[in-house]
Amino acid sequence: MSKKINQSWGGRFNEPTNEFVKHFNASIEFDKILAPFDIQGSIAHAQMLSEQGIIEKAEFNQIKDGLEKILDMINSGNFEWSIDLEDVHMNIEAKLIDIIGETGKKLHTGRSRNDQVATDIRLYLRHEIIEIKKQINQFLTVLLDLAEREVETIMPGFTHLQVAQPISFAHHMMAYFEMLKRDLDRLTDAYKRVNTLPLGSAALAGTTYPINRERVAELLNFDALCQNSLDAVSDRDFIVEFLSIASTIMMHLSRMSEELIIWNSAQFDFVELPDSFCTGSSIMPQKKNPDMPELIRGKTGRVYGSLLNILTVMKGQPLAYNKDNQEDKEPLFDAISTVRSSLRIFVEMFPLIKTNQSVMLDSALKGYSTATDLADYLVKKGLPFRDAHEVVGKTVAFAISSGQDISELSLIDLQAFSKLIEEDIFDSISLEGSLSARNHIGGTSKVQIIKAIKIAKNSLGK
């Protein structure tokens, strides 16, 4: 037999693999990221084999020592990856055999690359979920600090990007806190389904060896076992679920990015982004471009693409494992890298953002943002809301024609539209009065925002 035929599966083949097919088939260029997790799973598997009497204890010790040497080689950059060995699993196994000899060939007893890779991906993904949760917690803390700093900063709240009602900048930041907190909860819930052990399912039907799957789960800190061997090796719904959450995280970061881009423009001038997170123009020396938020906004589509990618990979596959599933890794790896990089940018950038409080205040005054407060005032005086709505509409039209805000109109001007209006109206239609009046859970009053920040801190253990 030609030496070029893959030694892990080439027994029934008479011809070497086509050179281009070899490259097309191999996954080592990207799945070597799984190496630490592959070794972790292999050590646990070998220990179980030893405890079950399937291999000798001395053989397990040889295997363990060999795998730990390989991990050291990988970590130090001294491991040679071979495309001839296709993937991370066979590269590590071949090196193990090279180091410890024939005993290394016993490592694969009672398992298949199908349940091996499914285990590696789950080990990797649960690790990354923990890291992403740490980053979200960091960003939530940053948002709380910013909100606490800006409780009394008044800005216009928008609907349809039109000035709607005055709010606190802190209230705006706390809206994003709630979104990211839900993302954190979603990751916590998804972790339960990731942390289920497929190892022991072998190729698709289980194994004839007297293995102990519960012991492997214990050694690898899995909470449960996959209960069906076909399902365990073939489905990737846990990746689909994670990528859906990753897409939601990026959606929230993209919305924040969009607002930062708008607010940082000369037309809004609500905030100033730090120089260290912006870039200039090669032709226009005055430019300070918000490239980091723009990149995060753009990279959101990349993560969405990863979700659609894996959904498409899975949609037509019969049971059990198919080579299609090799395509589950690159979109997963790329999405994780994108989410983590984007979160890092925001964690480091947000504490350096400067708010232009006077500009925000002026903007809130320009948009007739307390019109609803005038309507509410009239309703409390006994006027039906629809009638109050019409009165306020006419009042706003008059204010526009006279170039004044509602709060700048005189009492006589206001009373021309309704005799129900009295001197106390100005307490209701000032910006400060508008915010203070919304003193209920979820409202934008200073009292409620301070309470919300305190509750949020407690939820993070601060």
Phi, psi and omega in degrees: 000140180296140178292345181280349177284134183305124185285347180276338181216007191276009185302324183263005182260145181250351181233146176290158179292137174307138186300317179291322177300321180303316180287321181294326184277331188287148178238003188299332182297333180242332185275359176294346174297340181276357188308310181299326181283326176297317179292319177302313179293323181292321178296317178297318179297315181294322178298318177298316178302321179292313181296331180273000180077014181280327169231162180285154178299321179297325178292320175300316181298322177297313181298314181299312180299318180295317179294322178292325176295319179297318179298319177298320179296318180295314182296330181270358179080018183256014180263131179266115179273138182241126177290338178295336181264009169071300192220178182296324184295311183287330175297315181291317181296318180297319179293323178299314179297322179297324184278315188248358176084211189302328181301328180299335180288346181275348183301325187276005179300129174079012177215167178233163172297339180294310179280337178294311181291324178298324177290315180303315182296320179292320176299315179296313186292321179294325175298316182291324177300317178299317181293319179294321177298321177299317181293319178297320177299320177298316182292323177299321177296319177299316179298319179296318179297318179294318179297317180298325180287334190242027182304320186264006178279117182266137178218164174283135169271146186242147158229140185058023185060023174249144180303127184246291180216153178288141176222173173270142175302325177298320179298320178297315179295324180291336174297318178289329175303314181298319180298310182291331176295321176295323176299320178299316179297321179297319178296320178300318181290318181295328180305325181300320183277337174287322188276052179234130190273122175269342185301137186108348177280344181057219185291316178192341189240007186093192183225157179275350180283151181282065184282166178233092183293325179300323180293319178297318178300320178296315182295327183260005178061038171274143183279336185205171177253144168295130190271349181226124186294325177297312179297318186300320185270345191248332185269150177231033182295335178292330175287318177303315181297315179298315182294331174295317177293317178300321178295322179293319176302312181294326175301315180293318178294326179292321177296319176296318179300315180303316181292321177298320179298314179294310183296330182280350181288158179296332182290328177261304178060034179283324183225162173236122178278148181295143179305323186292350179242018178233169176228169180253185179254145180285346183236332184248100188294343182278350189285142170226098190269135179279062189294328182292311174300324179295320179295318179297319177299319180288321182290345177301319178297330178296318180289320174304319180297323177297320178297313180295325178302305185289327175299319180290320177302320187274339198294333185243015187275128170284160175287142009249255184288142173226156182298338176311325186293348172298336182278007179278343192276310184301314177296325178294311181299317182294319180295317179297315178300319182292314180298314183293320178295319181294317178297320179299317178303312183291321179300321183274333185274320189300322179297342184263358180288133177255135178262138175264087190296320182293324179293318179297319181297314179298321180295322178294328180286330185284339191260014180055043188287349179258017179300319179297327179294324176295319178297315179299322178301314181293322178297318179294339176274358176111358181277133176302147187301318182297323176291320179297321179301316180293319179299314183292323177301317178292324178296316179297319179300319178295317180298320179298315182293332180264359177071033181233158170278161179304318183292346180267350178290150178283163178299321180296318178299317183291320182291343177294340181259339176196129178285351178287343183284129180234183187298335181287357181301327185290339173291333183271326188259007170281157180299316181295320179295322179298314180294315184296329183291339182268062188259070177214167181304125182092352181279173187258014177290156180302318181301314183289324179294317178299318177297317182297319179295319179296315178299317181296318179298317180297323180294335179263002181074027181272000000 
